[in-house]
Structures are given as C-alpha cells and as structure tokens.
Amino acid sequence: MPASPGHQRTLLAEVARAFYLHDLPKTKIGEAFGISRFQVARLLDQARATGVVTIEIHDSRADAHGSETDLASLLGVDSVKVIELADTSAEQRIEQFGAAVLTVAVQTIRPHTTVGLAWSRTLDLIAPSMPALPPCHLVQLTGAVETAGGSLFARILTQLDRQGGARTFPLHAPLVVDRRETADDLRRQPVVAETLAMADALDLAVVAIGGWTAGESAVYENIPSALRAQCAAAGVISEFSGILLNGEGHAVPTPLDGRVMAIRLPQLRAAKQVIGFAHGAGRAAAVRAAARSRTFTDLIIDRSLASALLAANDIPTHADP
C-alpha cells in the first residue's frame, strides 16, 4: 500500500536531516532505513524537489568559491575533498594531486577489505610513492596503457604483493582492444577472469573521471578518431573506467561497448564506497555528469575544478540506475 503524503514527507525529512545535518553517508542512512544508497539518493532528490529541503548559496567569492560541504550538497555526494595545488609546472601539479589522492585512498583503506584501483596516468605517475598497505585485497579495475618502460602501476602492484601486506589482483590486459571478440577471449583467461570477478564485492573503489577530449581520457586517446567522433555524436561527455556518460549521467551505448577491459558499471555501483578524482576546470562538465550517474559516494578535486563547478548555475538531477 502506498505511503500517505504525510508519512512520505516525514521520511523525506528524516533522510534529509541525516544527510545534510548529521553528515551521515548514504550507505549508513540506507542501513538505518533498510534501503539502498541509490534509494537514499532518490529521496534526497525528492526532498529538494518538493521543498522539504532548500539550499542557499552565499557566494561572496572571498572564500575561494565556497566550502567542500557546499560542493557535496550541490553534487549529491557524501563528501568532496578540495586539494590546493601549488602554481608549478603541469606535471608537478599532476604529481601533487596524485599524491593527495593516494593519501586519501590509503587513509580510507581498512584491514581485510577489497579495494579496487582503476589505472590512470595520474596514479601511474605517482605509483612509486605507494606506501605499504594494511592486509587487504587490491584489485586493478581497468587494463593499462603501455608506456615506455611499461606500466609503473603494474610493477608497483607486483611489489606490494611481494611485501606481504596486500594481496594484489593485476589485470593483465590492455585498456582497449580492437574487437569485442578479442575482449571476450581475454575475459575468459583464468587470471583475467579472476581479477574481474573480484570487482563483484568491492568495499572501496578509486576511479579517475575524465572528459571526452584529448588529454582528459586515456580511452579517448587510444581509439581511432572516427570512433571518438561517433561517441561524441552519441552525446558522450564523461568517461571513467571505460564507462561513457552523457550530460545527464546516463551510460551511452556506443560501438566501443565490450572493447574496454575494465570493471562494469553495475559492479562499480555495487561497491560500498566509490571515490572519484579529477583535476582542472575543463573537467567540470564531466564531473557533473559523473555525479549525476549515482556511482560516486565521494570526490577529490582541485581548487580550479571546484571553482568551475560552483560557478555553474545548475544543480544535478541524478540519473536513474
């Protein structure tokens, strides 16, 4: 029997109070009310749409475009961490940002959990700084792009495995293959199948978010220009782990489907905590789309991206799963 309007409004108020006033993550709220974190997100959307929750933004510009709490509320995630980067070279800023992401990730890892890391150029660059980890299962969520000298990320996973703290599950596959049949053959290989199966039960996933343009997506840069254009024509503006989204946060079917060696969207959404990271003002639209997808619980961004997100006038309306 449908809930009465009064009961529904009370539920909206209780869920909103837990999220906005008590800073509880959606997973904890879901546990308390016996619902999923996606249902919590829908209720928060409904609370704002019906006026149970109203948000005021006082943007004086004197506080560098507002607080992390403002951003989390605007984007509909549990938390946003804004990293201040020094005014240095582009590569040094990437290293600073990557080190900050790594620090947050390591601080979040709990013993005897399953943690997924998606390959990215940022993490590959700072992989040598990877500290020893508590006992856990560390799963590589995407194939890697081969660089001169090979992937540092893959070598660091091997090193961590030998240190005895974390048991690692590398994904021995390229990021993108030329045919879907090739990808299917790779997925049937026992070592690849084992790693991809580990992604079914993630406690934590750490994933880079990129825009659908040169310099922002490793997938974009590793496919032919004609295929890039096809994806763009289909509305793709955001990419993470080979998952392509339009501006509303919906996954977009493209000819690339099945050719990326990576975790699948349902697996990522099933993770208890998903941290997305991105830097640079140019990724604002991509991050807004990713937030709308209801995949991420937390975001790590730099100040320039935070300013660009807060400068936008719209508040995301989340996509249906």
N, C-alpha and C positions, 0 to 999 in steps of 0.2 A: 504494500500500500504506500503511495507516495507520501512523503513527509509534508505536514502542513506548512504554509508560508511562514508562520511564526517560528516553528521548530527549525526550518531551514535557515532562517535569518539568525537564530541563536547559534546554530552550528557554524555559520559563516563567521560570526563574531568571535566565537571561541577559537577557531582555527587561525583567524587573523591575529587575534591577541597573542597566541602562542608564537606566531612567526614574527610579527612586527614589534611587539613589546617585550617578549621574553627571549627573542633571538634564538629560538629552537630551530634546528634544521628540519627540513621537510621529512626526512626519514624518521626522526624521533616523533614528530607530530603524527605521521602516519601510523606508527606503532601505537601511540596513545589512543587514536580514534579507530584503529582497526581497518585502515585504508592504505592504499599505496601512495608513494610520494607524487605520482602523476595526478592522482585524485586530489591530493592536497593542493597541487599547483592549480588545478581547475577551480577548486573552491576559493583560492586566493584571487584568481581572475574574476570570479563571480562576485566576490566581496567588493572589489573595486568597481566593477561594472554596475552594481546595484546601489552603491553609495554607502555600504556598510563600512568601507574603508575609503578615506580620501587622503591624498598625498599632496603636500605643499612643498614647493621647491623655492628656497630663498637663495638665489644665485647672485651673491654680491661680487663674485669674481675675485674677491680679496683672499679667499681660502683655496685658490687653485682649483676652482670648479667643484667644490663640494667634497663630501666625505665618501669613504668606502661604503658606509651604510646606505647613503643615498643611491649609489650605483647598484647595490644589491637589490634594493627595493624597486628601482626602475627596471632592472633586467629580470627580476623574478627569480633570483638565485639566493642560496643561503648566505654566501659571503663573496666579497670582492676584495682582493689584495692589490693595492696600487704600489708599484715599485718606482722609486725615484732614481733615474739614471743620470750619471754624470755626462757633461757635454764633451764627449770624446769622439773617437772615430766610430763608424758604423759597426765594425767588427767588435770593438771593445764594448760597445753598448749591448750587442748581442750576448757577449760573454757575461757581462754584468747581469743581464736579465736572466740568462740561462742558469747562472749560479743561484739567483734568487729563487727561481722555480724549483731547482734541485733542493735547496734548503727547506722550502715549504713542504715539498713532497716527502723528504726524509723525516721531517718532524711529524708528519701525519701517519707514517707507516707504523703499525703496531705489530708486535711479535705474532708469528704464526698466522698471518693473513696472506691473502693472494693479491698481488699488486701488478697492475698492467701499465707498461710504459710504451707509448707509441713512438716509433722512430721519428725524429725531426732533425733538421740541420742545427737547430739551437742545442738540442740535447747531445747531438753528435759532437758539436764543438766543445762542449764543456764536460764530456764524458770522463776525461782523465781526472776530473775533480770529484767524481762519485765516491762518497765515503763508504766505509763498511756499513752494512745494513743489519738490522736485527734479523733473527731467523724468520724467513718468510719465503713464499714462492713469488718469483719475479718473472713476469710473462711479457715477452715482446709482442706488441699488439699489431704491428704492421711490418711488412717487409722493408728492406732498406735500399737506398740508392747507393750504388757503388761509387766511391770516390777514389782519388789517387791514394794508394796505400791501403785501400779497404776501409770498412766502416769501423771507426773508433768505438762506436756504441756497441757493436757486436763483440769486439775484443774485450771491452770492459765487462760485459755480461759474463764472458768466459772467466775473466779474472775474479769477479765477485763469487762465482760458483766455486772456484778453487779455494777462496778464503774460508769457505765453510759456513758463513752466516746465512746467506740466501741461496736457495736452490733456484737456478735460472732455467727458463724455457725460451731459448732463442728461436726466432722464426727464420729458418734458413731458406729464404726466398727473396726475389726482387720485389720492389714495391708495386710495379705494374708489369704485366706480361702482355704479349701482343694478341693472344687469342684466349677466349673463355675456356676452350678445351684444354689449353696448356695450364691454366689456373686450376681447373678441376683435377688434372693429373697431379699437380703439385700438392693439392689439398689431400689427396689420397695417400701421399707418402707418410709413413708412420710418424716420423719425427715432426713433420709439419702438422699433421692431424692432432698430435698430442698437444702441441702448443696452442692451436686454435681452440681445442676443446677446453683448455684451461681457462679461456676467456669466458666460459659459461658461468663462472662463480667468482667474480672479482669483488673484493672488498673495496679496492681503490683503483681508479684508472687515472692516468695523467696524459693528456692529449693536447697537441698543438692545434690551434684554429688558424686557418689561412683564408685569404680571399682568392677568387678565381681570376688570377692575373699573374704575370711574370714576377718572380721574386717573392711571392707570398704562398705558393703551393708547390710542393715537390711533385705531386701528381700532375699538376698543370704542366710543369716543365719537362715531364717525361712521357708526354704523349704528342702525337703529330698535331700541327696547327689546325688542320681541318677538324679533328676531334675536339680540340679546345673550343673552336667556334661553334660546333654543334651543341656542346654543353652550355655555352653562354647563351645560345639562341633558345635553349630549353628553359632558361631562367636561372641557371646556377650562378650564385654569387659567393658561396661559402663552402669550404671543404675542411673536413677533419677526418683523419684515418681513412681517406678514400671515400667518405660519405659526402655526397653532393647535395646542397640545400639551395632552395630559392629564398627570396627575401622574407617569405612568411614562415620560414623554418621547416618547410616540408621537404622530404627527400625527393629528388628529381630522378625519374628513370632516364638513363642515357645509354648510348652504345658502349660506354665504359663499364657498365654493370657486369659483375662477375670477373673482371680482369684485374682488380686490385687485390693484392694479398694482404688481408687485414681483418680485424675484428668486424663483425656485422653490427648494424645499428641496434637490433633487439638485445644483443649481448651487452653492448655498452650501456643501454638504458637500464639493464637489469643490475648493473653494478651499484653497490651501496653508496659510493661516493665517486663522483667524476669531476676532476679538476681540469678545466680548460685554460690554456695560456696563449697569449698573443701580445704583440707589441707594435707600436706605430699607429698613428692616426688613420692611415689608409686602410686599416683593417676594421674600422668601426662598423661598417655595414655587415661584414662577415660575422663579427662577434654578436651583433644584434640578431642576425638570423640564427646563429648557434644557440643563443639564449632562448629564442622562440621555439626551438626544437624540443625543449624539455629534456634535454640529455644531460646537462651540466648542473651540478649542485654548487660548484664554486668556480671562480675565475681569478686568474692572476694576470694583470695587465700593467703597462707602464703609464706614466702620467700623461703623455701626449694622447694616448688612446682613451684614457679616462676623460680628458677634456673634450675630445671629439664626441664621445658617447653622450656626455651630459649636455653638449651643445645642441644635440638633435632634439626636436620638439616632440617626437612620438614616443609613446611607452609601448613596449612589445605586447602584443596579444599572442599568447602561446599557441603553437600548432597542436593539433590532435596527434597522439602517438600513431 
